[in-house]
Amino acid sequence: MTRTPLLAAALAALPALALPAAARAPAPAVPVAIVEDVRGATADVAFMDYVGDGQVIELGPRDVLVLSYLRSCAHETITGGTVKVGLAQSEVSGGHVARHKVACDGGRLELGSAQAAVSAASSFRGIESAERTPTLFARTPVVQLPHDLAAGDRTLVIVRTDRPGERHALRLDAALAPGGFVDLARQKLSLAPGAAYEASIGGKKLAFVVDRKARAGAAPIVSRLLRFQ
């Protein structure tokens, strides 16, 4: 049986995990891409913000913005210039973009406008449907925690469901879950390709599967994001 030790002391209250509202641009009406990284002071977006078709983002000459498109699975690293978000990829003027495709649930990670209005990290339509199970295309999930966790509910448990014996438990604190997200790649926790799992925290549960071709290590967040309601 494989078990990971509890990694930290009791969690601070959830507001301590949340990014300040002022650091995020307003959620777009129809989000089409997710901000996986941003380096620089000029962009009016933050890590894990969603951006919409037609949204314009201004970057300084050395600023770097990493976007992943939810439907087309285009992964872009943009340096400098003016970025206009499109439906499938960005238009970049006065800067440089390196673009390639990544594995993701293309089209099934799209957000609804009503969901986007709740927060910049709104619910995924399709992932949260009871009729389908999310598929991860990397073995190290990024888990978005529920927004309504009680102060004492800070242990994330992941159990393999198609074969007994594999269980992981992570006791979370603000350092381990900055902004309300836990990147299991940073915890050196790798799941089995082709396996089925259930994640649970604070009384909430989420079933998911790992693609048979999923690789270990860090990968674009859009390929490995799990979100609790």
C-alpha positions as CSV (number, residue, x, y, z in Angstrom):
1,M,0.0,0.0,0.0
2,T,1.4,3.4,-0.9
3,R,0.7,6.3,1.5
4,T,2.1,9.8,1.5
5,P,2.6,11.4,4.9
6,L,0.6,14.4,6.1
7,L,2.7,17.3,4.8
8,A,1.9,20.3,7.0
9,A,0.2,21.7,10.0
10,A,-3.4,22.9,10.2
11,L,-4.5,25.2,7.3
12,A,-5.2,28.8,7.6
13,A,-8.7,29.9,6.8
14,L,-9.5,29.9,3.0
15,P,-9.4,33.7,2.6
16,A,-5.7,33.4,3.3
17,L,-5.4,31.1,0.3
18,A,-7.3,33.3,-2.1
19,L,-5.6,35.7,-4.4
20,P,-6.6,39.4,-3.8
21,A,-9.5,40.4,-6.0
22,A,-7.5,43.4,-7.2
23,A,-4.9,41.2,-8.8
24,R,-7.4,39.8,-11.3
25,A,-9.1,41.2,-14.3
26,P,-13.0,40.8,-14.4
27,A,-14.1,37.4,-15.6
28,P,-15.0,37.5,-19.3
29,A,-18.6,36.8,-20.4
30,V,-17.4,33.7,-22.5
31,P,-14.0,32.5,-21.3
32,V,-12.0,30.6,-23.9
33,A,-8.5,30.3,-22.4
34,I,-6.8,30.1,-19.0
35,V,-3.8,32.0,-17.7
36,E,-1.2,29.4,-16.8
37,D,1.6,31.9,-16.0
38,V,2.2,35.6,-16.1
39,R,5.5,37.4,-15.4
40,G,5.6,41.2,-15.4
41,A,3.7,44.1,-13.9
42,T,1.7,45.4,-16.9
43,A,-0.7,42.5,-17.7
44,D,-4.1,42.9,-16.0
45,V,-4.5,39.2,-15.5
46,A,-3.2,36.7,-12.9
47,F,-2.5,33.0,-12.5
48,M,-5.6,30.9,-13.2
49,D,-7.6,33.8,-14.5
50,Y,-9.9,33.0,-17.5
51,V,-9.8,35.3,-20.6
52,G,-12.4,35.7,-23.3
53,D,-12.6,36.2,-27.1
54,G,-11.7,39.7,-28.0
55,Q,-10.0,40.5,-24.7
56,V,-6.9,42.6,-25.1
57,I,-3.9,42.2,-22.8
58,E,-0.9,44.7,-22.9
59,L,2.5,43.3,-22.1
60,G,5.8,45.1,-21.4
61,P,8.7,44.3,-23.7
62,R,10.0,41.6,-21.3
63,D,6.7,40.4,-19.9
64,V,5.7,36.8,-20.4
65,L,2.2,35.4,-20.6
66,V,1.3,31.7,-20.9
67,L,-2.2,30.9,-22.2
68,S,-3.9,27.6,-22.8
69,Y,-7.0,27.5,-24.9
70,L,-9.8,25.3,-23.6
71,R,-11.4,24.2,-26.9
72,S,-8.4,24.2,-29.3
73,C,-5.8,23.0,-26.7
74,A,-3.4,25.6,-28.1
75,H,-0.7,26.4,-25.6
76,E,1.0,29.8,-26.1
77,T,4.0,31.5,-24.5
78,I,3.9,35.1,-25.4
79,T,6.6,37.6,-24.8
80,G,5.8,41.3,-25.0
81,G,3.4,43.2,-27.3
82,T,-0.3,43.4,-27.4
83,V,-2.3,40.2,-27.1
84,K,-5.8,39.9,-28.5
85,V,-7.5,36.7,-27.3
86,G,-9.3,34.7,-30.0
87,L,-11.5,31.7,-30.1
88,A,-8.7,29.2,-30.8
89,Q,-5.5,31.2,-30.5
90,S,-4.2,34.7,-29.8
91,E,-3.3,37.6,-32.2
92,V,0.0,39.1,-31.0
93,S,1.3,42.5,-32.2
94,G,4.7,43.8,-31.4
95,G,5.7,40.7,-29.5
96,H,6.6,37.0,-30.0
97,V,4.5,33.9,-29.6
98,A,5.5,30.3,-29.4
99,R,2.5,28.1,-29.9
100,H,1.9,24.3,-29.9
101,K,-0.9,21.9,-29.2
102,V,-1.2,20.0,-25.9
103,A,-3.4,17.1,-24.8
104,C,-6.6,18.3,-23.1
105,D,-10.4,17.7,-23.0
106,G,-10.8,20.2,-25.9
107,G,-14.3,21.6,-26.0
108,R,-15.3,20.0,-22.7
109,L,-13.4,22.5,-20.5
110,E,-15.3,25.4,-21.9
111,L,-16.9,27.7,-19.4
112,G,-20.5,29.1,-19.4
113,S,-21.0,32.8,-19.0
114,A,-23.1,32.5,-15.8
115,Q,-20.4,30.3,-14.2
116,A,-17.7,32.8,-15.2
117,A,-19.5,35.6,-13.4
118,V,-19.1,33.8,-10.1
119,S,-15.3,34.1,-10.0
120,A,-12.3,34.2,-12.3
121,A,-11.8,30.5,-11.6
122,S,-15.4,29.4,-12.4
123,S,-16.8,25.9,-12.8
124,F,-16.0,23.9,-15.9
125,R,-19.0,22.9,-17.9
126,G,-18.6,19.2,-18.7
127,I,-16.1,18.4,-15.9
128,E,-18.8,19.0,-13.3
129,S,-21.4,17.0,-15.2
130,A,-22.4,13.8,-13.5
131,E,-22.6,12.1,-16.9
132,R,-18.9,12.1,-17.6
133,T,-15.7,11.6,-15.7
134,P,-12.8,14.0,-16.2
135,T,-9.7,12.7,-18.0
136,L,-6.3,13.9,-17.1
137,F,-3.5,13.8,-19.6
138,A,-0.7,14.1,-17.1
139,R,0.0,12.0,-14.0
140,T,0.3,14.9,-11.6
141,P,-3.0,16.8,-11.2
142,V,-3.5,20.4,-10.3
143,V,-6.4,20.5,-7.9
144,Q,-8.6,23.5,-7.4
145,L,-10.0,23.4,-3.9
146,P,-13.6,24.0,-3.0
147,H,-14.3,27.6,-2.2
148,D,-16.4,26.8,0.9
149,L,-14.0,24.6,2.9
150,A,-14.3,24.8,6.6
151,A,-11.1,25.6,8.6
152,G,-10.7,22.0,9.7
153,D,-11.3,20.4,6.4
154,R,-7.8,20.6,4.9
155,T,-6.8,17.0,4.0
156,L,-6.9,16.1,0.4
157,V,-7.2,12.4,-0.1
158,I,-6.8,10.6,-3.5
159,V,-7.7,6.9,-3.7
160,R,-7.4,4.6,-6.6
161,T,-10.7,3.0,-7.3
162,D,-10.0,0.4,-10.1
163,R,-7.4,-1.4,-8.0
164,P,-7.1,-1.4,-4.2
165,G,-4.0,-0.4,-2.3
166,E,-3.1,3.1,-3.5
167,R,-4.0,6.0,-1.2
168,H,-2.5,9.5,-0.8
169,A,-3.3,12.0,1.9
170,L,-2.0,15.6,1.9
171,R,-2.6,18.0,4.8
172,L,-2.7,21.4,3.2
173,D,-1.6,24.8,4.4
174,A,-1.3,28.2,2.6
175,A,2.3,27.4,1.4
176,L,1.2,24.1,-0.1
177,A,-2.0,25.5,-1.7
178,P,-1.3,29.1,-2.7
179,G,-4.4,30.7,-4.3
180,G,-6.5,27.7,-3.5
181,F,-4.7,25.3,-5.9
182,V,-2.5,22.3,-5.1
183,D,0.0,21.2,-7.8
184,L,0.8,17.6,-7.1
185,A,3.9,17.8,-9.4
186,R,5.5,20.0,-6.8
187,Q,4.7,17.3,-4.2
188,K,6.4,14.6,-6.3
189,L,3.1,12.7,-6.3
190,S,2.5,10.8,-9.5
191,L,-0.6,8.8,-10.4
192,A,-0.8,5.7,-12.5
193,P,-1.5,6.0,-16.2
194,G,-4.8,4.4,-17.3
195,A,-6.1,4.2,-13.7
196,A,-9.3,5.5,-12.1
197,Y,-9.3,7.6,-8.9
198,E,-11.5,9.5,-6.5
199,A,-10.3,12.7,-4.9
200,S,-12.0,14.0,-1.7
201,I,-11.8,16.9,0.6
202,G,-14.2,18.5,3.1
203,G,-16.9,16.0,2.3
204,K,-16.7,16.6,-1.4
205,K,-15.7,13.9,-3.9
206,L,-14.6,13.9,-7.5
207,A,-14.0,10.8,-9.7
208,F,-11.5,11.1,-12.5
209,V,-9.3,8.9,-14.7
210,V,-5.7,9.3,-15.9
211,D,-5.1,8.8,-19.7
212,R,-3.2,5.7,-20.6
213,K,-0.5,7.8,-22.3
214,A,-0.2,10.3,-19.5
215,R,3.4,11.1,-18.5
216,A,4.9,11.9,-15.2
217,G,6.1,15.4,-14.2
218,A,4.8,18.9,-14.7
219,A,2.6,19.5,-17.8
220,P,0.4,22.4,-18.9
221,I,-2.3,23.0,-16.3
222,V,-5.1,22.7,-18.9
223,S,-4.0,19.0,-19.4
224,R,-4.3,18.1,-15.7
225,L,-6.7,20.4,-13.8
226,L,-9.3,19.0,-11.4
227,R,-11.8,21.4,-9.9
228,F,-14.1,20.7,-7.0
229,Q,-17.5,22.4,-6.9
